[in-house]
Amino acid sequence: MLENPLEITKASEIKRLKDRVFFKLFEIIPAFLSWSTLLLAFLLSWLAPISVAFFIIVFDLFWLIRIIYLSFHQIVSFQRLKQNLKTDWLKKLKIDYAQNWQSIYHLIVLPTYKEGPEIIASSCEALDSCHYPKDKMIIVLAIEERGGLEARQIAQEIKQKYGDRFFRFLITVHPKDIQGEVAGKGSNVAWALKKAQEKIIDPLGIPYEKIIVSDFDIDTKPYPHYFAILTWNYLSAEFPLKSSYQPIPIYNNNIWDAPAFSRIIATSGTFWQMMQQERPEQLVTYSSHSFPFKVFIEVNYPSKMVSDDSRIFWKSYFYHNGDYRAIPLHYPVSMDAVMAENLWLTIINQYKQQRRWAWGVENVPYMFYNFLKNKKIPLKEKLRHSIVVLEGFWSWATSALLIFFLGWLPLLLGGEQFNVSLLSYNLPRLTSNLMTISMIGMVVGAGISMSLLPPKPAHYGKWKNLSMIFQWLLLPFTLIFFGAFPAIDAQTRLMLGKRLGFWPTEKKRK
């Protein structure tokens, strides 16, 4: 039985009955709040339609204010991103930190399962194209034993082509069926970091404080100055060893080829991360990110989690008793939008990816349990994080349904007495007007998304540009079917103890 709160992943690992009950209750809370909201919306629309109608109006007004607030952050973040893209960060690094920047090494981990050589090669090519000394870059291509002989052959081909372009190029093979691990990216990265320490870092005597780990998805292609701006922020940070570093993921690798709904979901993810960069007090590591190697030494990389990218942040946060943060880089890395061999498979893969992301809700009981155990973190800080995270998952599961569907329930279930009232007459008009004004967020998003697009492939005509604009009409559909539904799915699984395994998103490009 595990006793260290930092290593707990589920209630059954806790020895003490009282603590185990608390952890289980914490697992129930997200789904309980979401399902209670939706069920009460139905029930009260029948029993108290007037109260629900007023709630809907207030909720839509709140959402309008929130969209305006987030759109402002999105615009500011976009301006910072554009400015950072124009800056020669290597030159700035040489000027600002001439004495010590060259002592920093970058350890880039590329975990792969069954991705083709074209995917891996394009990521290595992007790394090689970065404006940063290659003799300070260590590449770890982390393959899975489950990938079989083909994975090993591809890895050797990649090393043969790119191995001599970097300071070191290491291939690691993560064994299958290690007891207690969850097969997936997290366990692969944890294994890769251990092997990098054993075979490169310790033998060469590189100080842990001088190494920054970049934990990249295999399709991640950093923009040219990524490692320069990362190093600059690392050296500029007040507490560099107590900080993670988060870029903005932009899903541009195959954006022109992906279906419209997939483009919207991918771009919406980019926009959310842009907004979060302007709210660093709420920023948590996500997908591809970077952190000091010393963090791995202190807390180990999560090997029993699906949501390893956020769990490594929370483990570090609690290890340092709340004195840990994610620093926004306001700089992009390019990744793949979901795309499969046909439309139906893309729909399935998109849903599974969103459900896997929504499985980050497994961090809620972990947070609450560690807040309960840790007496050094101020109560105000505990409440702030708890409310922000819990509200985020609640909104993910319910907001789209409340806005686009449940708002009509009082008219359908409220009965004749409500339907002849003035409020019944004005409710659809008020909500429609509020939602029309809220489209300002969609307009802002459409404009920014067009600015972030890579050059259009030659085989696409001018009408493709129009499709990139009109695709936003699908936003309500995507928010419900690829937002609310997978979020409810993940939260319900957590409540029922039906834990979700890691599902690797298929990488497909034309």
Backbone torsions as a table, in degrees:
resi	resn	phi	psi	omega
1	MET	NA	132.6	178.7
2	LEU	-78.1	142.6	-179.0
3	GLU	-117.7	-22.9	-178.6
4	ASN	-75.1	117.7	-178.2
5	PRO	-57.8	-27.7	-178.9
6	LEU	-67.9	-22.5	-175.4
7	GLU	-100.9	-0.8	-178.5
8	ILE	-70.3	134.2	175.7
9	THR	-121.5	-20.3	179.1
10	LYS	-155.6	163.2	-172.8
11	ALA	-61.3	-35.9	-175.4
12	SER	-65.1	-15.1	179.8
13	GLU	-83.4	-6.6	-176.4
14	ILE	-94.5	129.0	-174.7
15	LYS	-76.9	-43.6	-174.8
16	ARG	-75.9	127.8	-175.0
17	LEU	-59.0	-44.8	-178.0
18	LYS	-60.2	-44.4	179.6
19	ASP	-67.4	-36.7	179.5
20	ARG	-64.6	-38.8	177.6
21	VAL	-65.4	-43.6	178.4
22	PHE	-59.2	-45.7	-178.3
23	PHE	-62.6	-40.9	178.9
24	LYS	-64.9	-40.1	176.7
25	LEU	-62.4	-39.4	178.7
26	PHE	-65.0	-31.8	177.3
27	GLU	-68.5	-26.7	-177.0
28	ILE	-81.9	-30.5	-170.0
29	ILE	-53.0	-51.0	-176.5
30	PRO	-58.1	-48.8	-179.6
31	ALA	-66.4	-37.7	179.2
32	PHE	-60.4	-44.7	179.4
33	LEU	-64.8	-43.8	-177.7
34	SER	-67.5	-49.6	-179.9
35	TRP	-65.5	-36.8	177.9
36	SER	-62.2	-41.3	178.9
37	THR	-60.8	-48.0	-176.9
38	LEU	-68.8	-42.0	-179.8
39	LEU	-68.3	-39.5	177.7
40	LEU	-65.5	-33.1	177.8
41	ALA	-61.2	-40.4	177.3
42	PHE	-69.6	-50.0	-174.2
43	LEU	-64.4	-47.1	-177.2
44	LEU	-73.7	-24.4	174.9
45	SER	-64.4	-25.3	177.3
46	TRP	-88.9	-44.1	-174.8
47	LEU	-87.8	-34.0	-176.9
48	ALA	-139.2	63.7	-174.3
49	PRO	-61.5	-31.6	-179.8
50	ILE	-65.1	-45.2	179.1
51	SER	-62.4	-41.6	179.5
52	VAL	-66.4	-39.0	179.3
53	ALA	-61.1	-43.9	177.3
54	PHE	-64.8	-39.6	177.8
55	PHE	-60.9	-43.0	-179.0
56	ILE	-62.3	-42.8	179.5
57	ILE	-63.0	-46.1	-179.8
58	VAL	-64.4	-41.2	-179.7
59	PHE	-64.2	-44.1	178.8
60	ASP	-64.2	-37.3	177.0
61	LEU	-65.7	-42.9	176.3
62	PHE	-59.7	-41.7	-179.0
63	TRP	-66.9	-36.9	177.2
64	LEU	-62.0	-46.4	179.0
65	ILE	-62.2	-39.9	-179.6
66	ARG	-66.1	-40.4	178.8
67	ILE	-62.8	-42.6	178.4
68	ILE	-62.4	-43.6	179.6
69	TYR	-62.5	-46.4	-179.1
70	LEU	-71.1	-34.3	177.8
71	SER	-63.7	-37.4	176.5
72	PHE	-61.7	-46.3	177.4
73	HIS	-62.0	-38.1	-179.3
74	GLN	-64.0	-42.6	179.7
75	ILE	-65.2	-44.4	179.4
76	VAL	-63.0	-43.1	179.8
77	SER	-64.0	-39.1	179.0
78	PHE	-63.5	-40.6	178.2
79	GLN	-63.7	-39.8	178.2
80	ARG	-67.1	-39.5	178.4
81	LEU	-61.8	-45.3	179.4
82	LYS	-61.2	-41.0	179.9
83	GLN	-66.0	-40.3	179.5
84	ASN	-67.7	-32.7	177.3
85	LEU	-67.8	-26.7	-179.9
86	LYS	-84.0	-16.6	-173.6
87	THR	-83.4	137.8	173.1
88	ASP	-84.9	91.7	-171.8
89	TRP	-72.7	-27.9	177.0
90	LEU	-67.8	-41.3	177.2
91	LYS	-64.0	-43.2	179.4
92	LYS	-64.3	-37.7	178.6
93	LEU	-63.5	-43.3	-179.3
94	LYS	-64.9	-31.9	-179.8
95	ILE	-79.3	-47.8	-173.6
96	ASP	-76.8	-31.4	-175.8
97	TYR	-134.6	52.7	-175.5
98	ALA	-59.9	-29.2	-172.5
99	GLN	-84.5	-26.1	-170.1
100	ASN	-133.7	-1.5	-175.7
101	TRP	-67.4	-31.1	-176.5
102	GLN	-75.6	-5.3	176.5
103	SER	-84.2	-7.1	-176.6
104	ILE	-88.7	129.4	175.1
105	TYR	-106.6	149.6	176.6
106	HIS	-115.4	122.4	178.0
107	LEU	-104.2	108.7	-175.4
108	ILE	-104.3	118.2	-179.4
109	VAL	-101.6	125.9	179.7
110	LEU	-118.1	89.6	180.0
111	PRO	-77.3	132.0	-178.6
112	THR	-136.8	152.4	178.8
113	TYR	-119.2	-75.7	-179.3
114	LYS	-127.9	25.0	179.7
115	GLU	-70.3	148.3	-178.3
116	GLY	-74.7	164.9	-177.6
117	PRO	-63.2	-28.6	-179.6
118	GLU	-66.6	-33.8	178.9
119	ILE	-68.9	-49.8	-177.4
120	ILE	-65.2	-42.2	-178.2
121	ALA	-63.6	-39.5	-179.6
122	SER	-65.1	-34.9	177.1
123	SER	-69.2	-42.5	177.9
124	CYS	-64.9	-37.0	178.3
125	GLU	-64.2	-40.6	178.0
126	ALA	-64.6	-39.6	177.1
127	LEU	-63.2	-41.3	-180.0
128	ASP	-67.2	-26.3	-178.7
129	SER	-85.7	-5.9	-179.1
130	CYS	-66.7	143.6	178.8
131	HIS	-83.2	73.7	-179.9
132	TYR	-156.9	143.1	-178.2
133	PRO	-57.1	124.2	-177.6
134	LYS	-71.5	-19.0	178.4
135	ASP	-76.9	3.8	174.5
136	LYS	-115.9	12.3	-177.7
137	MET	-118.1	125.1	177.9
138	ILE	-111.2	120.8	-179.0
139	ILE	-102.8	130.5	175.1
140	VAL	-119.5	108.6	175.5
141	LEU	-90.3	106.7	-171.3
142	ALA	-99.7	103.2	-179.6
143	ILE	-99.8	167.6	-179.1
144	GLU	-106.7	139.1	173.0
145	GLU	-58.5	-33.0	179.1
146	ARG	-63.7	-19.4	179.2
147	GLY	-72.1	-14.1	175.4
148	GLY	76.5	-167.9	-176.4
149	LEU	-63.4	-35.3	-178.8
150	GLU	-60.6	-42.0	179.7
151	ALA	-62.4	-40.1	179.0
152	ARG	-66.6	-40.2	-179.9
153	GLN	-65.8	-42.6	178.6
154	ILE	-62.9	-42.9	-179.3
155	ALA	-61.0	-41.8	179.5
156	GLN	-66.6	-37.5	177.4
157	GLU	-64.3	-42.1	178.9
158	ILE	-64.9	-43.3	179.6
159	LYS	-64.7	-39.0	179.6
160	GLN	-62.1	-35.3	-178.2
161	LYS	-82.0	-38.9	-171.7
162	TYR	-113.6	-10.3	-171.5
163	GLY	-56.9	-37.4	-176.1
164	ASP	-87.5	5.7	-180.0
165	ARG	-90.9	-11.2	-176.1
166	PHE	-123.9	170.5	-179.4
167	PHE	-59.7	-47.3	174.8
168	ARG	-144.4	149.2	175.8
169	PHE	-135.4	109.6	-173.8
170	LEU	-114.2	134.0	171.3
171	ILE	-102.4	126.3	175.4
172	THR	-116.2	147.5	179.8
173	VAL	-119.3	110.2	-178.9
174	HIS	-79.1	117.7	-179.1
175	PRO	-62.9	148.4	177.8
176	LYS	-85.5	157.7	171.3
177	ASP	60.4	38.4	171.5
178	ILE	-74.5	126.8	-174.4
179	GLN	-59.4	131.6	176.5
180	GLY	91.3	-14.6	-178.7
181	GLU	-86.3	155.6	167.9
182	VAL	-99.8	121.0	-179.4
183	ALA	-63.9	119.3	-178.3
184	GLY	166.3	-166.2	-174.8
185	LYS	-61.2	-44.5	-174.8
186	GLY	-59.4	-48.5	-179.0
187	SER	-67.1	-34.2	177.9
188	ASN	-66.4	-44.8	179.1
189	VAL	-64.2	-42.5	179.0
190	ALA	-58.5	-44.1	178.6
191	TRP	-64.2	-43.2	-178.0
192	ALA	-62.9	-40.3	179.8
193	LEU	-66.7	-38.3	177.0
194	LYS	-63.0	-43.7	-178.6
195	LYS	-69.1	-36.2	176.7
196	ALA	-63.8	-38.2	177.6
197	GLN	-65.7	-44.3	-176.8
198	GLU	-69.6	-40.0	-169.6
199	LYS	-98.7	-19.7	-176.3
200	ILE	-125.8	-57.8	-169.0
201	ILE	-66.5	-53.9	-178.7
202	ASP	-67.4	-44.5	177.9
203	PRO	-60.2	-34.3	179.8
204	LEU	-87.2	-7.8	178.3
205	GLY	67.4	31.3	178.8
206	ILE	-75.2	124.0	179.4
207	PRO	-59.9	135.9	-178.9
208	TYR	-58.8	-33.1	-177.8
209	GLU	-69.4	-13.2	-177.7
210	LYS	-100.6	11.0	-177.1
211	ILE	-119.6	128.9	173.5
212	ILE	-111.2	126.5	178.3
213	VAL	-90.3	132.0	169.4
214	SER	-111.3	109.6	-178.3
215	ASP	-91.8	96.0	-173.2
216	PHE	-105.5	139.1	163.5
217	ASP	-63.4	154.7	-171.9
218	ILE	-64.8	-22.7	-179.7
219	ASP	-90.6	4.3	-175.7
220	THR	-73.1	126.9	176.2
221	LYS	-121.8	101.4	-178.7
222	PRO	-67.1	144.7	173.8
223	TYR	-68.7	161.6	-166.2
224	PRO	-53.6	-36.6	-174.5
225	HIS	-102.3	19.8	-175.3
226	TYR	-57.5	-49.8	-174.5
227	PHE	-73.6	-24.0	175.2
228	ALA	-72.5	-45.5	179.4
229	ILE	-70.2	-33.3	176.2
230	LEU	-63.3	-46.2	178.8
231	THR	-63.0	-42.0	179.1
232	TRP	-60.6	-44.5	178.9
233	ASN	-67.7	-35.6	178.2
234	TYR	-63.5	-44.3	-179.7
235	LEU	-75.7	-21.4	-179.3
236	SER	-88.7	-20.0	-174.9
237	ALA	-63.8	143.3	177.5
238	GLU	-64.1	-41.3	177.7
239	PHE	-129.8	79.1	-173.8
240	PRO	-61.6	-30.9	-178.6
241	LEU	-83.3	-4.0	176.4
242	LYS	-116.9	35.4	-177.0
243	SER	-143.8	141.8	165.9
244	SER	-102.8	167.2	-172.5
245	TYR	-133.3	119.5	-170.6
246	GLN	-114.2	117.1	172.0
247	PRO	-81.7	178.2	175.6
248	ILE	-100.0	119.0	177.9
249	PRO	-77.7	125.4	175.3
250	ILE	-119.9	123.0	-170.7
251	TYR	-90.6	66.7	-172.7
252	ASN	-99.4	-10.1	-173.7
253	ASN	-56.2	-40.8	-177.9
254	ASN	-133.8	27.7	-170.4
255	ILE	-63.0	-33.5	-179.1
256	TRP	-72.0	-25.6	-176.0
257	ASP	-94.0	-23.5	-176.3
258	ALA	-68.6	151.7	176.7
259	PRO	-61.6	159.8	-174.4
260	ALA	-58.9	-45.3	-177.7
261	PHE	-64.8	-35.5	178.6
262	SER	-67.5	-38.1	177.5
263	ARG	-63.1	-42.1	-179.4
264	ILE	-63.6	-45.2	-178.8
265	ILE	-64.0	-43.2	179.5
266	ALA	-63.6	-46.3	-178.9
267	THR	-66.1	-36.7	177.3
268	SER	-62.1	-37.9	175.5
269	GLY	-63.0	-39.9	176.3
270	THR	-61.6	-45.3	-177.9
271	PHE	-63.0	-39.6	179.7
272	TRP	-63.4	-41.9	178.5
273	GLN	-67.3	-34.2	175.9
274	MET	-62.9	-43.7	178.5
275	MET	-63.5	-42.1	-179.8
276	GLN	-65.1	-29.0	178.4
277	GLN	-63.6	-27.1	177.7
278	GLU	-86.6	-2.5	176.9
279	ARG	-128.2	67.0	-172.5
280	PRO	-60.1	-23.5	179.0
281	GLU	-67.9	-16.3	178.3
282	GLN	-109.0	-2.6	-172.8
283	LEU	-74.5	130.8	176.3
284	VAL	-128.7	145.4	-178.0
285	THR	-59.9	145.1	-173.4
286	TYR	-146.9	134.6	174.7
287	SER	51.1	-127.5	179.3
288	SER	-74.4	127.6	-177.6
289	HIS	-157.7	177.9	-177.8
290	SER	-132.4	153.6	178.8
291	PHE	-158.6	158.9	179.2
292	PRO	-64.5	142.8	177.4
293	PHE	-60.7	-28.7	179.8
294	LYS	-61.9	-27.5	175.7
295	VAL	-61.7	-42.9	177.4
296	PHE	-61.9	-40.5	178.4
297	ILE	-63.8	-38.0	-175.7
298	GLU	-75.8	-44.4	-170.3
299	VAL	-122.6	-5.5	-174.7
300	ASN	65.2	152.9	178.4
301	TYR	-85.7	137.4	-176.7
302	PRO	-61.1	122.8	-179.5
303	SER	-112.7	0.2	-177.9
304	LYS	-118.8	21.1	-173.3
305	MET	-123.8	150.3	167.8
306	VAL	-82.2	-43.4	-178.1
307	SER	-92.0	58.4	-176.1
308	ASP	-66.5	-31.3	-175.8
309	ASP	-65.0	-34.9	175.9
310	SER	-88.7	-29.8	-178.8
311	ARG	-66.0	-35.1	179.2
312	ILE	-62.8	-32.7	175.5
313	PHE	-66.3	-49.5	-175.7
314	TRP	-68.4	-34.1	175.2
315	LYS	-61.2	-44.0	179.9
316	SER	-67.7	-38.4	179.2
317	TYR	-59.5	-46.3	-178.3
318	PHE	-77.2	-31.9	176.0
319	TYR	-59.3	-39.3	-179.8
320	HIS	-95.0	17.7	175.9
321	ASN	54.4	43.1	176.9
322	GLY	89.4	-7.9	-178.6
323	ASP	-92.2	63.8	179.7
324	TYR	-151.1	145.2	-174.9
325	ARG	-146.7	163.0	171.4
326	ALA	-106.7	124.5	-178.4
327	ILE	-95.1	122.6	178.8
328	PRO	-73.9	134.7	-179.5
329	LEU	-92.3	-19.3	-175.9
330	HIS	51.2	41.1	-178.1
331	TYR	-145.7	142.5	-170.1
332	PRO	-95.3	156.9	160.9
333	VAL	-124.7	146.2	-177.4
334	SER	-99.8	137.8	-178.1
335	MET	-136.6	-179.1	-178.0
336	ASP	-93.2	137.7	163.6
337	ALA	-77.4	157.3	-178.5
338	VAL	-68.2	128.1	177.2
339	MET	-155.0	133.8	179.1
340	ALA	-123.6	-168.9	-175.2
341	GLU	-67.4	-29.2	178.7
342	ASN	-145.5	174.0	-174.6
343	LEU	-63.1	-42.5	-176.5
344	TRP	-65.0	-43.6	177.6
345	LEU	-64.9	-35.0	177.3
346	THR	-64.0	-41.1	177.8
347	ILE	-61.0	-46.4	179.5
348	ILE	-62.8	-47.2	-179.0
349	ASN	-63.2	-38.0	179.9
350	GLN	-64.2	-43.4	178.4
351	TYR	-62.2	-44.8	-178.8
352	LYS	-64.8	-37.8	177.8
353	GLN	-64.6	-44.7	180.0
354	GLN	-64.7	-36.5	177.3
355	ARG	-66.3	-38.4	177.5
356	ARG	-64.5	-41.8	176.5
357	TRP	-63.8	-41.6	179.4
358	ALA	-66.6	-20.4	177.7
359	TRP	-67.5	-6.0	170.2
360	GLY	-57.5	-11.4	176.0
361	VAL	-61.9	-17.4	176.9
362	GLU	-64.1	-14.7	176.1
363	ASN	-77.5	-16.9	-179.0
364	VAL	-63.4	-54.9	177.9
365	PRO	-62.5	-34.4	177.3
366	TYR	-60.9	-46.0	178.7
367	MET	-61.6	-52.1	-176.4
368	PHE	-60.8	-40.7	-179.3
369	TYR	-65.4	-42.4	179.1
370	ASN	-72.4	-32.5	172.5
371	PHE	-62.2	-37.9	179.2
372	LEU	-65.7	-37.5	-175.7
373	LYS	-85.9	-28.8	-175.3
374	ASN	-90.0	117.4	-178.1
375	LYS	-95.3	-3.7	-175.5
376	LYS	-91.9	-19.1	178.6
377	ILE	-82.0	128.8	-178.5
378	PRO	-58.8	145.7	-178.9
379	LEU	-58.8	-39.3	179.9
380	LYS	-59.7	-40.4	179.6
381	GLU	-68.2	-40.2	178.2
382	LYS	-61.8	-44.5	-178.9
383	LEU	-65.9	-40.7	-178.3
384	ARG	-61.6	-50.4	-179.8
385	HIS	-64.5	-40.9	-178.0
386	SER	-62.2	-45.4	-178.7
387	ILE	-66.6	-45.2	-178.5
388	VAL	-60.7	-49.1	-176.1
389	VAL	-68.9	-45.1	-178.3
390	LEU	-65.7	-41.9	177.8
391	GLU	-64.1	-35.0	179.1
392	GLY	-62.7	-45.9	179.3
393	PHE	-70.9	-34.9	176.4
394	TRP	-64.1	-45.8	178.7
395	SER	-62.9	-41.5	179.4
396	TRP	-55.0	-41.9	-174.6
397	ALA	-85.1	-24.1	-168.6
398	THR	-120.7	-30.4	-168.3
399	SER	-59.9	-47.0	-178.3
400	ALA	-61.7	-39.2	178.5
401	LEU	-67.6	-40.5	178.8
402	LEU	-64.6	-38.7	-175.3
403	ILE	-76.8	-46.8	-169.5
404	PHE	-98.0	-11.5	-174.3
405	PHE	-132.9	-55.4	-172.6
406	LEU	-70.6	-15.7	178.1
407	GLY	-62.7	-19.7	179.7
408	TRP	-91.7	-5.3	-175.4
409	LEU	-61.5	-41.8	178.6
410	PRO	-57.8	-33.5	178.8
411	LEU	-71.3	-32.3	-178.5
412	LEU	-84.7	-34.5	-172.9
413	LEU	-112.2	-8.6	-172.1
414	GLY	-72.4	-14.3	178.1
415	GLY	87.2	172.3	-174.9
416	GLU	-63.8	-39.0	-177.3
417	GLN	-62.3	-39.6	177.9
418	PHE	-74.2	-37.9	-174.5
419	ASN	-68.8	-18.9	177.3
420	VAL	-95.4	2.1	-178.3
421	SER	-82.0	160.0	177.7
422	LEU	-64.7	-36.2	179.1
423	LEU	-62.1	-41.8	178.3
424	SER	-61.1	-38.5	-179.7
425	TYR	-67.4	-39.7	-174.5
426	ASN	-88.6	-19.2	-175.4
427	LEU	-55.8	-53.2	-178.8
428	PRO	-64.3	-30.8	179.9
429	ARG	-71.4	-43.6	178.9
430	LEU	-63.1	-48.5	-178.4
431	THR	-65.4	-38.3	178.6
432	SER	-63.7	-41.7	179.3
433	ASN	-65.4	-41.8	179.6
434	LEU	-64.1	-42.2	180.0
435	MET	-69.7	-32.4	176.2
436	THR	-64.1	-43.7	177.6
437	ILE	-64.9	-34.1	-179.4
438	SER	-66.0	-15.9	178.6
439	MET	-64.0	-10.4	174.9
440	ILE	-56.6	-35.2	178.2
441	GLY	-64.7	-39.5	179.1
442	MET	-67.9	-38.0	178.6
443	VAL	-64.4	-45.1	177.4
444	VAL	-60.1	-45.0	-179.3
445	GLY	-63.1	-42.0	179.7
446	ALA	-62.5	-41.8	179.8
447	GLY	-64.3	-44.5	-179.9
448	ILE	-67.8	-39.5	-179.3
449	SER	-61.7	-37.7	177.8
450	MET	-66.0	-33.5	-179.9
451	SER	-72.2	-23.5	-177.4
452	LEU	-91.1	-8.6	-175.9
453	LEU	-65.9	141.8	171.4
454	PRO	-74.9	171.3	178.4
455	PRO	-55.1	139.9	-178.9
456	LYS	-70.8	132.2	176.7
457	PRO	-57.7	147.3	-173.8
458	ALA	-62.7	-27.2	-175.5
459	HIS	-79.4	-3.8	176.2
460	TYR	-98.0	139.3	179.1
461	GLY	-86.9	-175.2	-176.5
462	LYS	-67.0	-23.5	-179.3
463	TRP	-67.7	-20.1	179.4
464	LYS	-63.4	-33.6	177.5
465	ASN	-62.7	-40.5	179.2
466	LEU	-65.1	-37.5	179.3
467	SER	-64.0	-30.4	178.2
468	MET	-68.9	-21.8	177.7
469	ILE	-89.7	-50.4	-175.9
470	PHE	-70.9	-13.8	177.7
471	GLN	-59.6	-24.1	-177.1
472	TRP	-69.0	-12.3	174.3
473	LEU	-67.6	-17.6	177.9
474	LEU	-83.6	-0.4	-174.1
475	LEU	-55.9	-47.3	178.8
476	PRO	-57.5	-40.4	179.3
477	PHE	-61.9	-47.0	-177.0
478	THR	-68.6	-36.2	179.8
479	LEU	-63.5	-32.7	-179.3
480	ILE	-84.1	-56.1	-170.9
481	PHE	-79.7	-25.8	178.9
482	PHE	-118.3	13.1	176.8
483	GLY	-125.4	-71.7	-176.3
484	ALA	-65.1	-47.3	-174.9
485	PHE	-63.1	-50.1	177.5
486	PRO	-65.1	-29.2	177.6
487	ALA	-67.9	-43.9	176.8
488	ILE	-63.7	-40.6	177.7
489	ASP	-56.5	-51.2	-177.7
490	ALA	-63.8	-44.1	-178.8
491	GLN	-65.7	-37.7	178.6
492	THR	-67.5	-40.4	176.5
493	ARG	-60.4	-42.1	179.0
494	LEU	-63.5	-42.9	179.7
495	MET	-62.1	-40.2	-176.9
496	LEU	-86.9	-2.2	179.9
497	GLY	77.1	16.7	178.1
498	LYS	-91.6	81.7	-170.6
499	ARG	-67.7	145.1	-175.9
500	LEU	-94.5	129.2	175.0
501	GLY	-82.2	169.2	-179.1
502	PHE	-77.5	130.0	176.8
503	TRP	-117.3	112.4	-178.9
504	PRO	-76.3	126.6	179.0
505	THR	-68.6	129.8	177.3
506	GLU	-62.9	134.6	178.1
507	LYS	-101.3	119.7	-177.5
508	LYS	-137.0	129.6	175.7
509	ARG	-133.8	152.3	177.4
510	LYS	-87.1	NA	NA
